[in-house]
Amino acid sequence: MMADSLSRCTSNTISPDDLTIGTLNSIVQSMEAKMSELQAAWMVAAQSTGGGGSPTMGKTVRYKKCIYTMLEQVGRAREFIYLLLAVDTAAGRPKLKEVFGDCTHIAMIHVFIDTLSPMLEGSNLAEDGRLQQCHRACDSVEGVLRDAGLSDRLAEARQQAAEHAEQLAQQTAESTKQPAPTSTSTST
């Protein structure tokens, strides 16, 4: 079943049948793996610039590939969220609450976007529509969750997601012996 969800999330489109927690888990797990790869490439690129200047100045092939694959995952998350918002029009949005009600997945997606954004500064990719649209989609879901009385759960999930992302960055830094890139944005 998990392999089926993973294959769906790595295909080019997401269908209404894919709007499940399993598919969302696969998307978030893939984003986490790609973020780890991107952070490692960021650190290598930073090292190649002598520690000064933006790692985007290093323009390593690995770094660029990691950026593009992470943006693909952001696009998949955006597609999933937009489709869920479009098909779950019933009063109270029960499907959205079923899929995102624990708040952890939406918090992780938001933190990954917040971590990715500073890595793209100075690049034409900083204005990539997938990044901006996914951020707006996350805001929409979070608004529904707040309206459903889940503000405290969402705040706690955002804090835990930020801590998890920081641990991921630290683990990557330790494995590459470089300072960890961190998010400079703390959206609420």
C-alpha positions in Angstrom: 0.0 0.0 0.0 2.8 2.5 0.9 4.6 1.6 -2.4 1.4 2.3 -4.3 1.1 5.7 -2.5 4.7 6.5 -3.3 4.3 5.7 -7.0 1.3 7.9 -7.1 3.1 10.8 -5.5 6.1 10.5 -7.8 3.9 10.4 -11.0 3.2 13.7 -12.8 -0.3 14.2 -11.5 -2.3 13.6 -8.4 -5.9 12.4 -8.8 -8.8 12.7 -6.3 -8.2 9.0 -5.4 -4.7 10.0 -4.2 -6.0 12.4 -1.5 -5.1 10.1 1.3 -2.9 10.3 4.4 -0.6 7.6 2.7 0.0 9.8 -0.3 0.6 12.8 1.9 3.1 10.8 4.0 4.9 9.8 0.8 5.1 13.4 -0.3 6.4 14.7 3.0 8.9 11.9 3.3 10.1 12.6 -0.2 10.4 16.3 0.6 12.4 15.5 3.7 14.8 13.3 1.8 15.3 15.9 -0.9 15.7 18.6 1.7 18.5 16.6 3.3 20.2 16.1 -0.1 19.8 19.8 -0.8 21.3 20.9 2.5 24.3 18.6 1.9 24.7 20.1 -1.6 24.3 23.6 -0.1 27.1 23.0 2.3 29.4 21.6 -0.4 28.6 24.6 -2.6 29.3 27.0 0.4 32.6 25.3 0.9 33.5 25.7 -2.8 33.0 29.5 -2.4 35.5 29.5 0.4 32.8 30.1 3.0 32.2 33.6 1.6 29.3 34.5 -0.7 26.2 32.7 -1.5 26.4 29.0 -2.3 24.4 29.7 -5.4 27.5 31.4 -6.7 29.2 27.9 -6.6 26.6 26.7 -9.1 27.5 23.1 -8.8 25.6 20.7 -10.9 24.7 18.6 -7.8 23.4 21.7 -6.0 21.3 22.8 -9.1 19.9 19.3 -9.4 18.9 19.2 -5.8 17.2 22.6 -6.1 15.2 21.4 -9.1 14.2 18.1 -7.5 13.1 19.9 -4.3 11.0 22.3 -6.3 9.4 19.3 -8.0 8.4 18.0 -4.5 7.1 21.4 -3.6 5.0 21.3 -6.7 3.6 17.9 -5.8 2.7 19.2 -2.3 1.1 22.2 -3.9 -0.9 20.0 -6.3 -2.0 17.7 -3.5 -3.2 20.7 -1.4 -4.9 22.5 -4.2 -6.7 19.4 -5.3 -7.8 18.6 -1.8 -9.1 22.2 -1.4 -11.0 21.9 -4.7 -12.7 18.6 -4.1 -13.4 18.9 -0.4 -16.2 21.5 -0.6 -18.5 20.0 2.0 -19.4 22.1 5.0 -16.5 21.8 7.5 -14.1 20.3 5.0 -14.1 16.8 6.5 -11.6 15.3 4.1 -9.1 18.2 4.7 -9.5 17.6 8.5 -9.0 13.9 8.0 -5.8 14.3 6.0 -4.3 17.4 7.7 -6.0 17.4 11.1 -3.0 16.2 13.1 -1.3 19.4 11.7 2.1 17.7 11.4 2.2 17.3 7.7 1.1 20.9 6.9 3.6 22.2 9.4 6.5 20.1 7.8 5.6 21.3 4.3 5.6 24.9 5.5 8.9 24.5 7.3 10.5 22.9 4.2 9.3 25.9 2.1 10.6 28.4 4.7 14.0 26.6 4.7 14.2 26.4 0.9 13.4 30.1 0.3 16.7 31.6 1.7 18.6 29.0 -0.3 17.1 30.5 -3.5 17.9 34.1 -2.7 19.8 35.8 -5.6 18.5 33.2 -8.0 15.7 33.4 -10.6 14.3 30.4 -8.8 13.4 32.5 -5.8 10.4 33.6 -7.7 9.4 30.1 -8.8 5.6 29.9 -8.8 5.5 26.4 -7.2 7.2 27.8 -4.0 4.9 30.8 -3.7 1.7 28.9 -4.6 2.6 26.1 -2.2 3.1 28.7 0.6 -0.3 30.2 -0.1 -1.9 26.7 -0.2 -0.3 25.9 3.2 -1.7 29.2 4.5 -5.2 28.2 3.2 -5.1 24.8 4.9 -3.8 26.3 8.1 -6.7 28.8 8.0 -9.2 26.0 7.8 -7.5 24.2 10.7 -7.5 27.3 12.8 -11.2 27.8 12.0 -11.8 24.2 13.1 -10.3 25.1 16.5 -6.9 23.5 16.0 -4.8 26.7 16.5 -2.9 25.3 19.5 -2.3 21.9 17.8 -1.1 23.8 14.7 1.3 26.0 16.7 2.7 23.0 18.5 3.1 21.1 15.2 4.9 24.1 13.6 7.3 24.2 16.6 8.0 20.5 16.4 8.5 20.7 12.6 11.0 23.6 13.0 12.9 21.5 15.6 12.8 18.5 13.3 14.1 20.5 10.4 16.9 21.9 12.5 17.9 18.4 13.6 17.9 17.3 10.0 20.1 20.2 9.1 22.5 19.5 12.1 22.7 15.8 11.1 23.5 16.8 7.5 26.1 19.3 8.7 27.7 16.7 10.9 28.0 14.3 8.0 29.6 17.0 5.8 31.4 18.8 8.6 29.9 22.2 7.7 27.7 24.8 9.5 24.0 24.0 8.9 21.8 26.2 6.7 18.7 27.2 8.7 15.4 28.9 7.9 15.4 32.7 8.3 11.6 32.8 8.0 9.2 31.9 10.7 5.8 32.1 9.2 2.7 31.7 11.4 
